[in-house]
């Protein structure tokens, strides 16, 4: 396995030397997967039937010792998929079995060996604790199946699609709960909606094209055109015309403003864990970002350095002299004291029936402080949305005031002298 470093300004010349080289498989490597939340953790699978876990957080250019070898398969691994926090790994093997593995312990937790479903691809469906697989039936029809993560003995449902021979590639968007099934060798893309209750899988539509695809990739959510309500984008490889065709999935809406209901917080580009933290057993979900233009989507943690200091300047300077950064725990207590003082002042001014202040459906004073980075991020964007809403309200009031002033001048021509 060779790791290449792509420059930020893309390629201007041919790259001939890799940044790192991983030596461990004795036969050809078929699959590689990056860990979804840990930095520099790579999984590779080869035709030696082994899955190797690599820690790239090292200065060595050549790494010959993987941190873990998973030797649980007796044939070639055809597909690998992680759950949201990367604590579980699902694999599809040529022996027609689906395995649910704890990658750090190397233990096989569940095995699905359903005879009427010969699996080719397997995919975790976000946080709904379900697996989705594609394969073939006993009669060689292309087939899809849905599994309960905690019980792989029998699928929740299985459905035959058609009699074509090409593989089916599944793609899942956890933000919109949309599942896309792409057929190799044909031009079709089927859309489904995943629901937590029966029937679980709801067929929506099918994109059809007369140009068959040999392969297909997807654009990360951070690269979508949110002003056009684009929720997914494929890149389709068409060998007959030697080109790559983009295919956009767009929600038809007339408004050009940001549609928050179809763009919830999504996975950012920054890792949530270091490689060593994950190897030590820490699990953490991905850091989330907003796709709203101008909201700093590439920063997974909001930068709050411009806000008013929460403690005295002398205290901050003493803290910075000892370490350079102020720990969140040291700032928390003064913040709580300041918040309690503000609350007492507001309650003293407001009447009893108006002491409850709601903002976007939650109590600003009674809302507990965020405990995780994701909660902090959600609170940050919620406050930004509230500020934007209040600004719009102020602008509307200004317009109403101007209109009333004009009406008053029309009714009383001498009112301008008062």
N, C-alpha and C positions, 0 to 999 in steps of 0.2 A: 504494500500500500504506500502510495506517495502523496504527500500533502503539499499543495501549491499555494502560494500567497498571491492573490490577485490585487494589484495596486488599486488605490482609491479612485484614481483617474482612468481606470480600466487599462486595457492592454495597448501599448504603443509599439511593442516589439515582441518577438517570440521568446517565451520563457523555456529554458532548456534544463535548468537545475531545480529540483524540488526543495522546499524548505525543510521538510522532514521525510524520513523514510522508515516504514515500519516493517520489520522482518520477523515473521513468526509462522505464517501459513506455509505448509509444504506443498500445497496445490493451489490452483487458481482461485483468486478471491472473486466472489460473486456479488456481495452486498456490503455496503457501508452505511452506517446511520450515526448521526451526531446525537448526543444526549440532549433532550429538550430543554433542560434547565441548568445543567452543570457545565462549566466552562472547560473546554479542551478535553472532554471525554468522548472517545470514538469507539463504536462497535463495528467489528468486521466479521464477515462470515465467508468461508471458503468451501471448496470442494473436498476438503479434508474433514468435513462434517463438524467443524468446530467454530464456535463464536468466541472471538477474543476482544477483551476490553483494554483499551489503550489510554494512558494518561499522557497527553501531549504537553503538559505543563512542566517542561524541562528544557534545558538548553541544548541537549544532545540532538545532533542532526540525524543520527541513526538510532532507532529504538528497537531493540531485539527482544525485550522481555515485557510482555503484556502484564497488566496488573491482575488479570483474572482470565481463565480459560473455561468456557462453558462447554462441557463435553456430554451433552444430554441428548444429542441427535444421532440417529443411525443412518441418516441419508442427508442429501443436500438440503440446506435451508433455502426456501424459496422466497420468504418474506419475513420482515421484522417490523414491529410497531411498538412504541412506548405509550404508556398512559400519560396523563397530563403532567405529573411531577417526576416522571421517569423512574419510579420505584418498581414498576413491573414491566416485563418485556413479553410480548406475544409473538410467537413464531409459527410459520406454516412450513411444513417439511414435505419432501417428496414421498415420505412414507404415508402421506394422506392424513397426518395428525396435526392438530393445533396444540401447542404447549404454552402454558402460562408460567413464566419463570421469574423468580426473584434473582436479578442479575448479580447482586453483591454476594448473596449467599450461595448462588449456583444451584438452588433447589428448584425442582419442578413442582409447582403448586397444583396445576390442573392439566389434564390431558383430554382432548376431544378426539375420539376415533370413531366418528359416525360413518358407517359404511356407505350410505347412499350419497355422501357429499365428499368428493375428492378435492381437497382445498388447494388453491394456488396462491392466493393473497389473503392476508389478514390485517385488520385495522382496528385500533382502539377508537371508540366513539366518545372522545372527550371525557367528561366526568359522569356520564350516565351509567357507568359500570356495565357496558355492553361491548361485545366484539362483533365486527362485521367481516364476513369472508366471502370470497368469490372462488368458484371452481367449476367442476363438472359433475353431472349426475351419473347414475348407472348407465343411462342411455346416451351419454356423451353430449347432453344438452348443457349449455352454459347456465350456471346456477348461482344464486346468491343465498346467504344464510345469515341469521342474526342469533347471537349467543348471549346467555347470561354469564357475566364474568365469574360469578361464584358457583356456577354449575354448567360445566361443559359436556355433560353426558348426552343431552339432546338439545338441538337448536330450538330457539323460541319460534322461529319460522324459517322456511326455506321455499324458494320460488324459482322455477325454471324460466329463463328468459327467451332463448332461441337456440337454434341448432348450429350456430357458427362455431368455428374452431379457435378463434383468437382469444387471447387472455383478456380478462376484465380487470381494470385497474380502478380501485376505489379511492376517492378523495373526500375528506370530511371537513366541513367548516363549522367549528364548535360555536362560533359567534352567532350564526344564523340557523344552526341545527340542520344545515343542508348537506345531503350526501350526493355525490356525483359518481356515477359509474361509467367508465370510459372503455370502449371495446377496441382492442388492437386489431387492425386489419379491416375495420369498418369506420364509418364516419359518424357514429351515433354517440351521444352523451345523454344518459338518463339522469333525471333529478328526482331525489326523494327528500322527504322531510322526516326527521327522527323525532319521535315523541316518547316520553317516559312511560306512557300507558298504551294498552292495546289499541290499535294493531301495530304499534311501534314504528312501522315503516309505511309511509304514505307516498304513493307514486304521484308525481306532479306533472312533469312534461318530459319531452325527449327532443334534443337537438339532433337534426339529421343533416348530413352532408354527403354529396356523391364522391368526395375525395377521401379515401381511407387514410387513417393515421397509423404510422409505424411506431410512434412514441409520443408521449405528452408530458408536459411539465406545467407548473403553476407559479404564479407571481405571489410573493408574500403579501399579506393584507396591507402592509405599510406602503406598498407601491401602487395601490388602486387609485382610480380617479373618482374621489368622493363627490366632486361637484356634478358628475354625471350619474350618480347613484350606482356605481359599479361595485358589485359585492364579490365577484370572483373573476379571475382571468386565467385562461389556459393558453399554453403555447403548443401548438399542434405541429408535429413533424410530418411533412408531406413529401415522401421521397420521389413521387412521380413528377413533381414540379421543382424539386430541389429547393424548397423553401420552408420557413417556419411561419405559421399563420397564428396570430393572436385571436382568441375567442373570448369575448367579454360577456359576463352575465350581469345584466342591468335591470334594476327595478324601475318600471316606468312611472315616473313622477314628474309633474309639471314644475314644481318649485325647484329653484336652483340653490336654495339655502341648505345648510348641513342637516342631514336627516339622522338624528341621533338614535332613532329606534332601530335602524338597520346597521348602525355602526357603534355597537357597544365597545367597551374597553377591550383591546385585543393584545395578543402576545407581542412584546417588544423585542428589540434586538440585543438587549443586554442580558447576560446570564444571571440567574438568581443565586447560584452557588459557585464556589470554587471547586476545582477537581478534588482536592483533598477533603473538603467538607462532605461531598457526596460519598466518597470512598469511606469516610468515617461513619456513615449511616444517616446523614441528615437528608430529609426530604423537604422540598419547597416547591410551590407552584411557580409558574412563569411570572415575570414582572410584566405588568399590563401598561399599555399606553393608549392615548386617545388618537383617533384619526382626524380630529377636527383641524383644519388648516390653521397654522399659526400657534398651535398649542404645544409645540415642541415634542412632536411624536417620537423622535429618536431618543429622547431622554426618558428612561424608565422610571426615574425618581424625580419628582418636581424639585426645581431649584428655588428654595425659599430664602435665599441669602439677602434679597432686597427688602424683606419685610422688616417691621420695627423690632428692635431687640427686645427680648423677653426678660432680660436681667440687666442689672446695672453695667455700665461700660467698664468700670473697674474690675468687676467680677469676670467679664469676658476677657479682658486683657490678661488677667492672672491665669485663666484657663488656657489661653493660647500660648502663654509663655511656657506652660508645662508640656503641651503636646501638639499645638497647632490646630486642633479641632475641639469643639465642645461636644462631649457625649450627649446623646439624647436624654439619658437618665438624669444628667445634671441640670438640664434645662426644664425638665418636666415639672419639678416641684414649684419653682417660681411661676411657671405657666399656670398651674392649677390655682395658686394663690391669687394671681392676677385675674384669672377667669372668675373666681369666686367673688372678688371685689367688684368686678364689672356687673356680675349678676345681682349683687345686693343693691348697687346703685340703680340699675334698671328697674328692679322690683320696687324700689322706694318711689320712683317717679311714676310708674304705671298704676292705673287702677287695678283692683283685684281681678276684675273680669278680663283684663288685657295683659296679665303677666305672662301668659303663655305665648311665646313667639315661634311661629312655625315657618320654616324655610324649605320649600320643595317637599313638604310632607313630613319633615322631621324636626324635632325640637333642638334648636341650636345650643341651648344651655344644658339640656339633659342628655345630649348625645355623648356617649363615652368616647374618650380619646382613642385614636387609632392605635392598634397594637402591632400591626404588621405593615410592611412597605406597601402592599396592595391596598390595605384599608386607608393608609395615608394618601395614596394616589387617588383613590376614589373620592375621598373627602376633598382633596385639592380641586379636582375637576368639578365636583358638585358645587363648591364655593365659586369657582370661575363661572359656571352656568348661572348661579344666582346673581352674581355681579352683572353679567350680561343682561339678564332679565330685568334687573332693577334699572339699568341704564336705558333700556328700551321704554320702560314705564315712565322714567323721568322725561325722555324725549316726547312721549305721547302727551304727558301733562303740559310740557312747554308749548306744543302745538295747540292744545285746547285753550291754554291761557291766551295765546296770540289771537285765536279765533274769537274768544270772548271779548278781548280788547277791541277788535275790529267791529264786532256787533255793537259794543257799547258806544264807540265813536259814531257809528251810523245812527244810533238812536238819539244820542245826545251830542250834537256837534261841538258844544262848549266843554265837553268832559276833558278834553286834552289840556285845558288850563288848570285843572285841579291837581 
